[in-house]
Amino acid sequence: MTTMQIDSTVRDELAKVAAADFDGAPLGEAVRQLIMEHHVSHIMRRYEELRADPEEWASYQAEARLTDNVAGEGLPDAREEYPEYNS
């Protein structure tokens, strides 16, 4: 645990965000969630950049398929394991 000095206006704005958007979470938790949202936003921007370049996007998708195939090796097929969910 540590302390930090921030402008009271910023603190008050953070308190409003915590109350309105994070169910009244403590300010530290609100900051953690805002940082996570920042990271997710950055990731989404990178995906958009990839999608804007068809060659890069195709390369990414091909690599993702390879990763998915390797990750699933040896696992049973979900359709066979849970036939009640097949439509």
PDB file of N, CA, C and O in Angstrom:
ATOM      1  N   MET A   1       0.850  -1.171   0.000  1.00  0.00           N
ATOM      2  CA  MET A   1       0.000   0.000   0.000  1.00  0.00           C
ATOM      3  C   MET A   1       0.892   1.229   0.000  1.00  0.00           C
ATOM      4  O   MET A   1       1.934   1.273   0.654  1.00  0.00           O
ATOM      5  N   THR A   2       0.449   2.221  -0.752  1.00  0.00           N
ATOM      6  CA  THR A   2       1.189   3.472  -0.816  1.00  0.00           C
ATOM      7  C   THR A   2       0.198   4.622  -0.945  1.00  0.00           C
ATOM      8  O   THR A   2      -0.998   4.409  -1.144  1.00  0.00           O
ATOM      9  N   THR A   3       0.697   5.805  -0.832  1.00  0.00           N
ATOM     10  CA  THR A   3      -0.147   6.982  -1.032  1.00  0.00           C
ATOM     11  C   THR A   3       0.389   7.742  -2.225  1.00  0.00           C
ATOM     12  O   THR A   3       1.541   7.575  -2.626  1.00  0.00           O
ATOM     13  N   MET A   4      -0.466   8.582  -2.786  1.00  0.00           N
ATOM     14  CA  MET A   4      -0.009   9.449  -3.856  1.00  0.00           C
ATOM     15  C   MET A   4      -0.795  10.746  -3.794  1.00  0.00           C
ATOM     16  O   MET A   4      -1.941  10.786  -3.346  1.00  0.00           O
ATOM     17  N   GLN A   5      -0.162  11.777  -4.245  1.00  0.00           N
ATOM     18  CA  GLN A   5      -0.817  13.069  -4.221  1.00  0.00           C
ATOM     19  C   GLN A   5      -1.426  13.340  -5.582  1.00  0.00           C
ATOM     20  O   GLN A   5      -0.747  13.265  -6.606  1.00  0.00           O
ATOM     21  N   ILE A   6      -2.721  13.659  -5.582  1.00  0.00           N
ATOM     22  CA  ILE A   6      -3.389  14.054  -6.810  1.00  0.00           C
ATOM     23  C   ILE A   6      -4.222  15.295  -6.518  1.00  0.00           C
ATOM     24  O   ILE A   6      -4.630  15.547  -5.384  1.00  0.00           O
ATOM     25  N   ASP A   7      -4.450  16.026  -7.533  1.00  0.00           N
ATOM     26  CA  ASP A   7      -5.267  17.226  -7.418  1.00  0.00           C
ATOM     27  C   ASP A   7      -6.648  16.850  -6.895  1.00  0.00           C
ATOM     28  O   ASP A   7      -7.185  15.810  -7.276  1.00  0.00           O
ATOM     29  N   SER A   8      -7.228  17.670  -6.034  1.00  0.00           N
ATOM     30  CA  SER A   8      -8.533  17.348  -5.456  1.00  0.00           C
ATOM     31  C   SER A   8      -9.627  17.272  -6.517  1.00  0.00           C
ATOM     32  O   SER A   8     -10.589  16.520  -6.361  1.00  0.00           O
ATOM     33  N   THR A   9      -9.489  18.037  -7.586  1.00  0.00           N
ATOM     34  CA  THR A   9     -10.461  17.969  -8.672  1.00  0.00           C
ATOM     35  C   THR A   9     -10.419  16.598  -9.337  1.00  0.00           C
ATOM     36  O   THR A   9     -11.461  16.020  -9.649  1.00  0.00           O
ATOM     37  N   VAL A  10      -9.222  16.084  -9.550  1.00  0.00           N
ATOM     38  CA  VAL A  10      -9.065  14.754 -10.147  1.00  0.00           C
ATOM     39  C   VAL A  10      -9.633  13.703  -9.195  1.00  0.00           C
ATOM     40  O   VAL A  10     -10.332  12.786  -9.626  1.00  0.00           O
ATOM     41  N   ARG A  11      -9.335  13.835  -7.912  1.00  0.00           N
ATOM     42  CA  ARG A  11      -9.874  12.898  -6.926  1.00  0.00           C
ATOM     43  C   ARG A  11     -11.396  12.900  -6.942  1.00  0.00           C
ATOM     44  O   ARG A  11     -12.028  11.844  -6.906  1.00  0.00           O
ATOM     45  N   ASP A  12     -11.977  14.089  -6.997  1.00  0.00           N
ATOM     46  CA  ASP A  12     -13.438  14.190  -7.007  1.00  0.00           C
ATOM     47  C   ASP A  12     -14.034  13.577  -8.271  1.00  0.00           C
ATOM     48  O   ASP A  12     -15.066  12.909  -8.212  1.00  0.00           O
ATOM     49  N   GLU A  13     -13.391  13.802  -9.408  1.00  0.00           N
ATOM     50  CA  GLU A  13     -13.856  13.194 -10.661  1.00  0.00           C
ATOM     51  C   GLU A  13     -13.748  11.673 -10.588  1.00  0.00           C
ATOM     52  O   GLU A  13     -14.648  10.961 -11.031  1.00  0.00           O
ATOM     53  N   LEU A  14     -12.656  11.184 -10.034  1.00  0.00           N
ATOM     54  CA  LEU A  14     -12.491   9.736  -9.874  1.00  0.00           C
ATOM     55  C   LEU A  14     -13.566   9.173  -8.959  1.00  0.00           C
ATOM     56  O   LEU A  14     -14.103   8.097  -9.219  1.00  0.00           O
ATOM     57  N   ALA A  15     -13.878   9.881  -7.908  1.00  0.00           N
ATOM     58  CA  ALA A  15     -14.938   9.436  -6.998  1.00  0.00           C
ATOM     59  C   ALA A  15     -16.281   9.357  -7.726  1.00  0.00           C
ATOM     60  O   ALA A  15     -17.064   8.439  -7.482  1.00  0.00           O
ATOM     61  N   LYS A  16     -16.550  10.317  -8.620  1.00  0.00           N
ATOM     62  CA  LYS A  16     -17.788  10.278  -9.402  1.00  0.00           C
ATOM     63  C   LYS A  16     -17.808   9.068 -10.330  1.00  0.00           C
ATOM     64  O   LYS A  16     -18.824   8.385 -10.457  1.00  0.00           O
ATOM     65  N   VAL A  17     -16.670   8.812 -10.978  1.00  0.00           N
ATOM     66  CA  VAL A  17     -16.574   7.651 -11.871  1.00  0.00           C
ATOM     67  C   VAL A  17     -16.761   6.370 -11.073  1.00  0.00           C
ATOM     68  O   VAL A  17     -17.487   5.471 -11.499  1.00  0.00           O
ATOM     69  N   ALA A  18     -16.111   6.283  -9.919  1.00  0.00           N
ATOM     70  CA  ALA A  18     -16.227   5.083  -9.079  1.00  0.00           C
ATOM     71  C   ALA A  18     -17.672   4.858  -8.661  1.00  0.00           C
ATOM     72  O   ALA A  18     -18.160   3.728  -8.669  1.00  0.00           O
ATOM     73  N   ALA A  19     -18.349   5.931  -8.297  1.00  0.00           N
ATOM     74  CA  ALA A  19     -19.736   5.810  -7.853  1.00  0.00           C
ATOM     75  C   ALA A  19     -20.663   5.441  -9.012  1.00  0.00           C
ATOM     76  O   ALA A  19     -21.527   4.577  -8.866  1.00  0.00           O
ATOM     77  N   ALA A  20     -20.485   6.091 -10.156  1.00  0.00           N
ATOM     78  CA  ALA A  20     -21.413   5.904 -11.273  1.00  0.00           C
ATOM     79  C   ALA A  20     -21.136   4.656 -12.094  1.00  0.00           C
ATOM     80  O   ALA A  20     -22.065   3.960 -12.503  1.00  0.00           O
ATOM     81  N   ASP A  21     -19.861   4.370 -12.338  1.00  0.00           N
ATOM     82  CA  ASP A  21     -19.517   3.309 -13.285  1.00  0.00           C
ATOM     83  C   ASP A  21     -18.985   2.029 -12.642  1.00  0.00           C
ATOM     84  O   ASP A  21     -18.967   0.976 -13.278  1.00  0.00           O
ATOM     85  N   PHE A  22     -18.558   2.115 -11.403  1.00  0.00           N
ATOM     86  CA  PHE A  22     -17.958   0.946 -10.752  1.00  0.00           C
ATOM     87  C   PHE A  22     -18.656   0.609  -9.439  1.00  0.00           C
ATOM     88  O   PHE A  22     -18.030   0.119  -8.498  1.00  0.00           O
ATOM     89  N   ASP A  23     -19.954   0.877  -9.387  1.00  0.00           N
ATOM     90  CA  ASP A  23     -20.790   0.511  -8.231  1.00  0.00           C
ATOM     91  C   ASP A  23     -20.219   0.988  -6.906  1.00  0.00           C
ATOM     92  O   ASP A  23     -20.275   0.275  -5.905  1.00  0.00           O
ATOM     93  N   GLY A  24     -19.673   2.190  -6.904  1.00  0.00           N
ATOM     94  CA  GLY A  24     -19.154   2.759  -5.660  1.00  0.00           C
ATOM     95  C   GLY A  24     -17.877   2.114  -5.162  1.00  0.00           C
ATOM     96  O   GLY A  24     -17.571   2.171  -3.970  1.00  0.00           O
ATOM     97  N   ALA A  25     -17.126   1.497  -6.072  1.00  0.00           N
ATOM     98  CA  ALA A  25     -15.869   0.843  -5.685  1.00  0.00           C
ATOM     99  C   ALA A  25     -14.932   1.858  -5.029  1.00  0.00           C
ATOM    100  O   ALA A  25     -15.006   3.051  -5.321  1.00  0.00           O
ATOM    101  N   PRO A  26     -14.057   1.387  -4.149  1.00  0.00           N
ATOM    102  CA  PRO A  26     -13.037   2.287  -3.596  1.00  0.00           C
ATOM    103  C   PRO A  26     -12.207   2.887  -4.732  1.00  0.00           C
ATOM    104  O   PRO A  26     -12.100   2.296  -5.806  1.00  0.00           O
ATOM    105  N   LEU A  27     -11.629   4.044  -4.493  1.00  0.00           N
ATOM    106  CA  LEU A  27     -10.904   4.738  -5.546  1.00  0.00           C
ATOM    107  C   LEU A  27      -9.765   3.907  -6.126  1.00  0.00           C
ATOM    108  O   LEU A  27      -9.529   3.938  -7.334  1.00  0.00           O
ATOM    109  N   GLY A  28      -9.062   3.171  -5.283  1.00  0.00           N
ATOM    110  CA  GLY A  28      -7.969   2.317  -5.776  1.00  0.00           C
ATOM    111  C   GLY A  28      -8.484   1.270  -6.751  1.00  0.00           C
ATOM    112  O   GLY A  28      -7.849   1.009  -7.773  1.00  0.00           O
ATOM    113  N   GLU A  29      -9.630   0.668  -6.446  1.00  0.00           N
ATOM    114  CA  GLU A  29     -10.222  -0.331  -7.336  1.00  0.00           C
ATOM    115  C   GLU A  29     -10.696   0.332  -8.625  1.00  0.00           C
ATOM    116  O   GLU A  29     -10.557  -0.245  -9.703  1.00  0.00           O
ATOM    117  N   ALA A  30     -11.245   1.523  -8.528  1.00  0.00           N
ATOM    118  CA  ALA A  30     -11.668   2.245  -9.731  1.00  0.00           C
ATOM    119  C   ALA A  30     -10.471   2.513 -10.638  1.00  0.00           C
ATOM    120  O   ALA A  30     -10.564   2.359 -11.856  1.00  0.00           O
ATOM    121  N   VAL A  31      -9.350   2.913 -10.045  1.00  0.00           N
ATOM    122  CA  VAL A  31      -8.134   3.139 -10.838  1.00  0.00           C
ATOM    123  C   VAL A  31      -7.689   1.836 -11.497  1.00  0.00           C
ATOM    124  O   VAL A  31      -7.327   1.837 -12.674  1.00  0.00           O
ATOM    125  N   ARG A  32      -7.709   0.722 -10.759  1.00  0.00           N
ATOM    126  CA  ARG A  32      -7.337  -0.580 -11.337  1.00  0.00           C
ATOM    127  C   ARG A  32      -8.226  -0.912 -12.535  1.00  0.00           C
ATOM    128  O   ARG A  32      -7.736  -1.354 -13.574  1.00  0.00           O
ATOM    129  N   GLN A  33      -9.525  -0.699 -12.386  1.00  0.00           N
ATOM    130  CA  GLN A  33     -10.453  -1.001 -13.473  1.00  0.00           C
ATOM    131  C   GLN A  33     -10.242  -0.069 -14.663  1.00  0.00           C
ATOM    132  O   GLN A  33     -10.330  -0.500 -15.813  1.00  0.00           O
ATOM    133  N   LEU A  34      -9.967   1.197 -14.393  1.00  0.00           N
ATOM    134  CA  LEU A  34      -9.696   2.135 -15.479  1.00  0.00           C
ATOM    135  C   LEU A  34      -8.422   1.751 -16.223  1.00  0.00           C
ATOM    136  O   LEU A  34      -8.360   1.868 -17.447  1.00  0.00           O
ATOM    137  N   ILE A  35      -7.417   1.300 -15.504  1.00  0.00           N
ATOM    138  CA  ILE A  35      -6.176   0.849 -16.141  1.00  0.00           C
ATOM    139  C   ILE A  35      -6.458  -0.372 -17.012  1.00  0.00           C
ATOM    140  O   ILE A  35      -5.955  -0.465 -18.132  1.00  0.00           O
ATOM    141  N   MET A  36      -7.258  -1.308 -16.504  1.00  0.00           N
ATOM    142  CA  MET A  36      -7.613  -2.487 -17.291  1.00  0.00           C
ATOM    143  C   MET A  36      -8.360  -2.073 -18.559  1.00  0.00           C
ATOM    144  O   MET A  36      -8.084  -2.593 -19.640  1.00  0.00           O
ATOM    145  N   GLU A  37      -9.301  -1.145 -18.428  1.00  0.00           N
ATOM    146  CA  GLU A  37     -10.026  -0.655 -19.600  1.00  0.00           C
ATOM    147  C   GLU A  37      -9.075  -0.007 -20.600  1.00  0.00           C
ATOM    148  O   GLU A  37      -9.248  -0.145 -21.811  1.00  0.00           O
ATOM    149  N   HIS A  38      -8.082   0.691 -20.094  1.00  0.00           N
ATOM    150  CA  HIS A  38      -7.077   1.307 -20.959  1.00  0.00           C
ATOM    151  C   HIS A  38      -6.331   0.234 -21.744  1.00  0.00           C
ATOM    152  O   HIS A  38      -6.130   0.372 -22.951  1.00  0.00           O
ATOM    153  N   HIS A  39      -5.922  -0.832 -21.063  1.00  0.00           N
ATOM    154  CA  HIS A  39      -5.203  -1.923 -21.735  1.00  0.00           C
ATOM    155  C   HIS A  39      -6.081  -2.586 -22.794  1.00  0.00           C
ATOM    156  O   HIS A  39      -5.622  -2.850 -23.905  1.00  0.00           O
ATOM    157  N   VAL A  40      -7.324  -2.852 -22.457  1.00  0.00           N
ATOM    158  CA  VAL A  40      -8.244  -3.478 -23.404  1.00  0.00           C
ATOM    159  C   VAL A  40      -8.443  -2.562 -24.614  1.00  0.00           C
ATOM    160  O   VAL A  40      -8.460  -3.030 -25.752  1.00  0.00           O
ATOM    161  N   SER A  41      -8.591  -1.279 -24.372  1.00  0.00           N
ATOM    162  CA  SER A  41      -8.753  -0.320 -25.462  1.00  0.00           C
ATOM    163  C   SER A  41      -7.542  -0.345 -26.392  1.00  0.00           C
ATOM    164  O   SER A  41      -7.683  -0.294 -27.613  1.00  0.00           O
ATOM    165  N   HIS A  42      -6.364  -0.422 -25.804  1.00  0.00           N
ATOM    166  CA  HIS A  42      -5.134  -0.486 -26.601  1.00  0.00           C
ATOM    167  C   HIS A  42      -5.121  -1.765 -27.448  1.00  0.00           C
ATOM    168  O   HIS A  42      -4.775  -1.726 -28.629  1.00  0.00           O
ATOM    169  N   ILE A  43      -5.489  -2.871 -26.858  1.00  0.00           N
ATOM    170  CA  ILE A  43      -5.535  -4.139 -27.588  1.00  0.00           C
ATOM    171  C   ILE A  43      -6.527  -4.049 -28.742  1.00  0.00           C
ATOM    172  O   ILE A  43      -6.237  -4.495 -29.852  1.00  0.00           O
ATOM    173  N   MET A  44      -7.689  -3.475 -28.480  1.00  0.00           N
ATOM    174  CA  MET A  44      -8.706  -3.359 -29.530  1.00  0.00           C
ATOM    175  C   MET A  44      -8.219  -2.468 -30.677  1.00  0.00           C
ATOM    176  O   MET A  44      -8.506  -2.745 -31.842  1.00  0.00           O
ATOM    177  N   ARG A  45      -7.487  -1.405 -30.352  1.00  0.00           N
ATOM    178  CA  ARG A  45      -6.921  -0.544 -31.402  1.00  0.00           C
ATOM    179  C   ARG A  45      -5.932  -1.327 -32.260  1.00  0.00           C
ATOM    180  O   ARG A  45      -5.892  -1.173 -33.480  1.00  0.00           O
ATOM    181  N   ARG A  46      -5.133  -2.172 -31.604  1.00  0.00           N
ATOM    182  CA  ARG A  46      -4.163  -2.988 -32.356  1.00  0.00           C
ATOM    183  C   ARG A  46      -4.876  -3.966 -33.283  1.00  0.00           C
ATOM    184  O   ARG A  46      -4.434  -4.181 -34.412  1.00  0.00           O
ATOM    185  N   TYR A  47      -5.977  -4.564 -32.817  1.00  0.00           N
ATOM    186  CA  TYR A  47      -6.749  -5.451 -33.685  1.00  0.00           C
ATOM    187  C   TYR A  47      -7.287  -4.677 -34.891  1.00  0.00           C
ATOM    188  O   TYR A  47      -7.267  -5.185 -36.013  1.00  0.00           O
ATOM    189  N   GLU A  48      -7.765  -3.458 -34.665  1.00  0.00           N
ATOM    190  CA  GLU A  48      -8.264  -2.646 -35.770  1.00  0.00           C
ATOM    191  C   GLU A  48      -7.149  -2.336 -36.763  1.00  0.00           C
ATOM    192  O   GLU A  48      -7.369  -2.335 -37.974  1.00  0.00           O
ATOM    193  N   GLU A  49      -5.958  -2.076 -36.246  1.00  0.00           N
ATOM    194  CA  GLU A  49      -4.821  -1.840 -37.139  1.00  0.00           C
ATOM    195  C   GLU A  49      -4.520  -3.085 -37.956  1.00  0.00           C
ATOM    196  O   GLU A  49      -4.233  -2.992 -39.150  1.00  0.00           O
ATOM    197  N   LEU A  50      -4.584  -4.255 -37.318  1.00  0.00           N
ATOM    198  CA  LEU A  50      -4.361  -5.508 -38.048  1.00  0.00           C
ATOM    199  C   LEU A  50      -5.426  -5.696 -39.126  1.00  0.00           C
ATOM    200  O   LEU A  50      -5.107  -6.036 -40.266  1.00  0.00           O
ATOM    201  N   ARG A  51      -6.682  -5.477 -38.769  1.00  0.00           N
ATOM    202  CA  ARG A  51      -7.771  -5.646 -39.734  1.00  0.00           C
ATOM    203  C   ARG A  51      -7.648  -4.697 -40.920  1.00  0.00           C
ATOM    204  O   ARG A  51      -8.095  -5.022 -42.020  1.00  0.00           O
ATOM    205  N   ALA A  52      -7.053  -3.538 -40.710  1.00  0.00           N
ATOM    206  CA  ALA A  52      -6.903  -2.558 -41.784  1.00  0.00           C
ATOM    207  C   ALA A  52      -5.892  -3.010 -42.837  1.00  0.00           C
ATOM    208  O   ALA A  52      -5.893  -2.501 -43.958  1.00  0.00           O
ATOM    209  N   ASP A  53      -5.042  -3.948 -42.485  1.00  0.00           N
ATOM    210  CA  ASP A  53      -4.042  -4.478 -43.420  1.00  0.00           C
ATOM    211  C   ASP A  53      -4.420  -5.926 -43.723  1.00  0.00           C
ATOM    212  O   ASP A  53      -4.139  -6.813 -42.917  1.00  0.00           O
ATOM    213  N   PRO A  54      -5.056  -6.181 -44.874  1.00  0.00           N
ATOM    214  CA  PRO A  54      -5.550  -7.531 -45.173  1.00  0.00           C
ATOM    215  C   PRO A  54      -4.477  -8.619 -45.084  1.00  0.00           C
ATOM    216  O   PRO A  54      -4.753  -9.728 -44.628  1.00  0.00           O
ATOM    217  N   GLU A  55      -3.284  -8.309 -45.508  1.00  0.00           N
ATOM    218  CA  GLU A  55      -2.212  -9.312 -45.461  1.00  0.00           C
ATOM    219  C   GLU A  55      -1.833  -9.647 -44.015  1.00  0.00           C
ATOM    220  O   GLU A  55      -1.676 -10.815 -43.662  1.00  0.00           O
ATOM    221  N   GLU A  56      -1.690  -8.616 -43.188  1.00  0.00           N
ATOM    222  CA  GLU A  56      -1.366  -8.844 -41.775  1.00  0.00           C
ATOM    223  C   GLU A  56      -2.505  -9.567 -41.059  1.00  0.00           C
ATOM    224  O   GLU A  56      -2.261 -10.456 -40.243  1.00  0.00           O
ATOM    225  N   TRP A  57      -3.748  -9.190 -41.362  1.00  0.00           N
ATOM    226  CA  TRP A  57      -4.903  -9.820 -40.730  1.00  0.00           C
ATOM    227  C   TRP A  57      -4.971 -11.295 -41.113  1.00  0.00           C
ATOM    228  O   TRP A  57      -5.226 -12.141 -40.256  1.00  0.00           O
ATOM    229  N   ALA A  58      -4.746 -11.614 -42.380  1.00  0.00           N
ATOM    230  CA  ALA A  58      -4.753 -13.011 -42.822  1.00  0.00           C
ATOM    231  C   ALA A  58      -3.645 -13.793 -42.127  1.00  0.00           C
ATOM    232  O   ALA A  58      -3.848 -14.940 -41.728  1.00  0.00           O
ATOM    233  N   SER A  59      -2.489 -13.184 -41.983  1.00  0.00           N
ATOM    234  CA  SER A  59      -1.379 -13.844 -41.292  1.00  0.00           C
ATOM    235  C   SER A  59      -1.728 -14.097 -39.832  1.00  0.00           C
ATOM    236  O   SER A  59      -1.461 -15.177 -39.305  1.00  0.00           O
ATOM    237  N   TYR A  60      -2.320 -13.109 -39.181  1.00  0.00           N
ATOM    238  CA  TYR A  60      -2.728 -13.264 -37.780  1.00  0.00           C
ATOM    239  C   TYR A  60      -3.745 -14.393 -37.632  1.00  0.00           C
ATOM    240  O   TYR A  60      -3.625 -15.231 -36.739  1.00  0.00           O
ATOM    241  N   GLN A  61      -4.742 -14.409 -38.510  1.00  0.00           N
ATOM    242  CA  GLN A  61      -5.775 -15.444 -38.434  1.00  0.00           C
ATOM    243  C   GLN A  61      -5.193 -16.832 -38.662  1.00  0.00           C
ATOM    244  O   GLN A  61      -5.578 -17.787 -37.988  1.00  0.00           O
ATOM    245  N   ALA A  62      -4.268 -16.948 -39.610  1.00  0.00           N
ATOM    246  CA  ALA A  62      -3.639 -18.245 -39.872  1.00  0.00           C
ATOM    247  C   ALA A  62      -2.865 -18.715 -38.640  1.00  0.00           C
ATOM    248  O   ALA A  62      -2.935 -19.886 -38.267  1.00  0.00           O
ATOM    249  N   GLU A  63      -2.137 -17.809 -38.019  1.00  0.00           N
ATOM    250  CA  GLU A  63      -1.382 -18.172 -36.819  1.00  0.00           C
ATOM    251  C   GLU A  63      -2.316 -18.542 -35.672  1.00  0.00           C
ATOM    252  O   GLU A  63      -2.033 -19.471 -34.915  1.00  0.00           O
ATOM    253  N   ALA A  64      -3.422 -17.825 -35.542  1.00  0.00           N
ATOM    254  CA  ALA A  64      -4.388 -18.127 -34.483  1.00  0.00           C
ATOM    255  C   ALA A  64      -4.997 -19.514 -34.695  1.00  0.00           C
ATOM    256  O   ALA A  64      -5.199 -20.258 -33.736  1.00  0.00           O
ATOM    257  N   ARG A  65      -5.291 -19.863 -35.961  1.00  0.00           N
ATOM    258  CA  ARG A  65      -5.833 -21.200 -36.237  1.00  0.00           C
ATOM    259  C   ARG A  65      -4.838 -22.277 -35.850  1.00  0.00           C
ATOM    260  O   ARG A  65      -5.215 -23.298 -35.275  1.00  0.00           O
ATOM    261  N   LEU A  66      -3.562 -22.054 -36.165  1.00  0.00           N
ATOM    262  CA  LEU A  66      -2.531 -23.031 -35.788  1.00  0.00           C
ATOM    263  C   LEU A  66      -2.475 -23.199 -34.272  1.00  0.00           C
ATOM    264  O   LEU A  66      -2.399 -24.317 -33.763  1.00  0.00           O
ATOM    265  N   THR A  67      -2.512 -22.088 -33.567  1.00  0.00           N
ATOM    266  CA  THR A  67      -2.471 -22.128 -32.105  1.00  0.00           C
ATOM    267  C   THR A  67      -3.693 -22.858 -31.560  1.00  0.00           C
ATOM    268  O   THR A  67      -3.568 -23.682 -30.654  1.00  0.00           O
ATOM    269  N   ASP A  68      -4.866 -22.566 -32.099  1.00  0.00           N
ATOM    270  CA  ASP A  68      -6.088 -23.236 -31.646  1.00  0.00           C
ATOM    271  C   ASP A  68      -6.015 -24.734 -31.911  1.00  0.00           C
ATOM    272  O   ASP A  68      -6.423 -25.535 -31.070  1.00  0.00           O
ATOM    273  N   ASN A  69      -5.500 -25.112 -33.069  1.00  0.00           N
ATOM    274  CA  ASN A  69      -5.403 -26.535 -33.396  1.00  0.00           C
ATOM    275  C   ASN A  69      -4.454 -27.254 -32.446  1.00  0.00           C
ATOM    276  O   ASN A  69      -4.756 -28.356 -31.987  1.00  0.00           O
ATOM    277  N   VAL A  70      -3.317 -26.645 -32.148  1.00  0.00           N
ATOM    278  CA  VAL A  70      -2.352 -27.268 -31.244  1.00  0.00           C
ATOM    279  C   VAL A  70      -2.920 -27.344 -29.837  1.00  0.00           C
ATOM    280  O   VAL A  70      -2.759 -28.357 -29.154  1.00  0.00           O
ATOM    281  N   ALA A  71      -3.586 -26.274 -29.396  1.00  0.00           N
ATOM    282  CA  ALA A  71      -4.143 -26.253 -28.039  1.00  0.00           C
ATOM    283  C   ALA A  71      -5.208 -27.324 -27.860  1.00  0.00           C
ATOM    284  O   ALA A  71      -5.395 -27.828 -26.752  1.00  0.00           O
ATOM    285  N   GLY A  72      -5.907 -27.680 -28.931  1.00  0.00           N
ATOM    286  CA  GLY A  72      -6.987 -28.649 -28.829  1.00  0.00           C
ATOM    287  C   GLY A  72      -6.581 -30.084 -29.087  1.00  0.00           C
ATOM    288  O   GLY A  72      -7.408 -30.989 -28.975  1.00  0.00           O
ATOM    289  N   GLU A  73      -5.318 -30.310 -29.433  1.00  0.00           N
ATOM    290  CA  GLU A  73      -4.883 -31.673 -29.726  1.00  0.00           C
ATOM    291  C   GLU A  73      -5.097 -32.583 -28.531  1.00  0.00           C
ATOM    292  O   GLU A  73      -4.722 -32.258 -27.405  1.00  0.00           O
ATOM    293  N   GLY A  74      -5.700 -33.717 -28.795  1.00  0.00           N
ATOM    294  CA  GLY A  74      -5.911 -34.709 -27.759  1.00  0.00           C
ATOM    295  C   GLY A  74      -7.170 -34.502 -26.939  1.00  0.00           C
ATOM    296  O   GLY A  74      -7.518 -35.346 -26.114  1.00  0.00           O
ATOM    297  N   LEU A  75      -7.856 -33.391 -27.154  1.00  0.00           N
ATOM    298  CA  LEU A  75      -9.086 -33.139 -26.420  1.00  0.00           C
ATOM    299  C   LEU A  75     -10.261 -33.730 -27.185  1.00  0.00           C
ATOM    300  O   LEU A  75     -10.257 -33.744 -28.416  1.00  0.00           O
ATOM    301  N   PRO A  76     -11.266 -34.216 -26.467  1.00  0.00           N
ATOM    302  CA  PRO A  76     -12.432 -34.749 -27.167  1.00  0.00           C
ATOM    303  C   PRO A  76     -13.191 -33.634 -27.868  1.00  0.00           C
ATOM    304  O   PRO A  76     -13.126 -32.472 -27.467  1.00  0.00           O
ATOM    305  N   ASP A  77     -13.903 -33.999 -28.910  1.00  0.00           N
ATOM    306  CA  ASP A  77     -14.725 -33.049 -29.642  1.00  0.00           C
ATOM    307  C   ASP A  77     -15.945 -32.704 -28.799  1.00  0.00           C
ATOM    308  O   ASP A  77     -16.641 -33.596 -28.315  1.00  0.00           O
ATOM    309  N   ALA A  78     -16.205 -31.413 -28.623  1.00  0.00           N
ATOM    310  CA  ALA A  78     -17.325 -30.980 -27.784  1.00  0.00           C
ATOM    311  C   ALA A  78     -18.654 -31.469 -28.339  1.00  0.00           C
ATOM    312  O   ALA A  78     -19.569 -31.759 -27.568  1.00  0.00           O
ATOM    313  N   ARG A  79     -18.781 -31.567 -29.653  1.00  0.00           N
ATOM    314  CA  ARG A  79     -20.039 -32.039 -30.242  1.00  0.00           C
ATOM    315  C   ARG A  79     -20.321 -33.480 -29.823  1.00  0.00           C
ATOM    316  O   ARG A  79     -21.469 -33.855 -29.586  1.00  0.00           O
ATOM    317  N   GLU A  80     -19.267 -34.276 -29.735  1.00  0.00           N
ATOM    318  CA  GLU A  80     -19.446 -35.668 -29.318  1.00  0.00           C
ATOM    319  C   GLU A  80     -19.651 -35.766 -27.808  1.00  0.00           C
ATOM    320  O   GLU A  80     -20.433 -36.587 -27.329  1.00  0.00           O
ATOM    321  N   GLU A  81     -18.942 -34.925 -27.073  1.00  0.00           N
ATOM    322  CA  GLU A  81     -19.015 -34.988 -25.616  1.00  0.00           C
ATOM    323  C   GLU A  81     -20.341 -34.461 -25.077  1.00  0.00           C
ATOM    324  O   GLU A  81     -20.841 -34.949 -24.063  1.00  0.00           O
ATOM    325  N   TYR A  82     -20.904 -33.474 -25.747  1.00  0.00           N
ATOM    326  CA  TYR A  82     -22.155 -32.853 -25.293  1.00  0.00           C
ATOM    327  C   TYR A  82     -23.174 -32.828 -26.426  1.00  0.00           C
ATOM    328  O   TYR A  82     -23.519 -31.752 -26.915  1.00  0.00           O
ATOM    329  N   PRO A  83     -23.662 -33.987 -26.852  1.00  0.00           N
ATOM    330  CA  PRO A  83     -24.601 -34.021 -27.978  1.00  0.00           C
ATOM    331  C   PRO A  83     -25.901 -33.277 -27.705  1.00  0.00           C
ATOM    332  O   PRO A  83     -26.577 -32.844 -28.639  1.00  0.00           O
ATOM    333  N   GLU A  84     -26.253 -33.128 -26.438  1.00  0.00           N
ATOM    334  CA  GLU A  84     -27.511 -32.442 -26.129  1.00  0.00           C
ATOM    335  C   GLU A  84     -27.501 -30.966 -26.527  1.00  0.00           C
ATOM    336  O   GLU A  84     -28.559 -30.345 -26.626  1.00  0.00           O
ATOM    337  N   TYR A  85     -26.306 -30.399 -26.756  1.00  0.00           N
ATOM    338  CA  TYR A  85     -26.228 -28.997 -27.138  1.00  0.00           C
ATOM    339  C   TYR A  85     -26.098 -28.810 -28.655  1.00  0.00           C
ATOM    340  O   TYR A  85     -26.051 -27.677 -29.133  1.00  0.00           O
ATOM    341  N   ASN A  86     -26.040 -29.893 -29.401  1.00  0.00           N
ATOM    342  CA  ASN A  86     -25.957 -29.785 -30.862  1.00  0.00           C
ATOM    343  C   ASN A  86     -27.335 -29.480 -31.412  1.00  0.00           C
ATOM    344  O   ASN A  86     -28.332 -30.054 -30.972  1.00  0.00           O
ATOM    345  N   SER A  87     -27.385 -28.589 -32.360  1.00  0.00           N
ATOM    346  CA  SER A  87     -28.688 -28.283 -32.942  1.00  0.00           C
ATOM    347  C   SER A  87     -28.699 -28.523 -34.431  1.00  0.00           C
ATOM    348  O   SER A  87     -29.723 -28.315 -35.083  1.00  0.00           O
TER     349      SER A  87
END
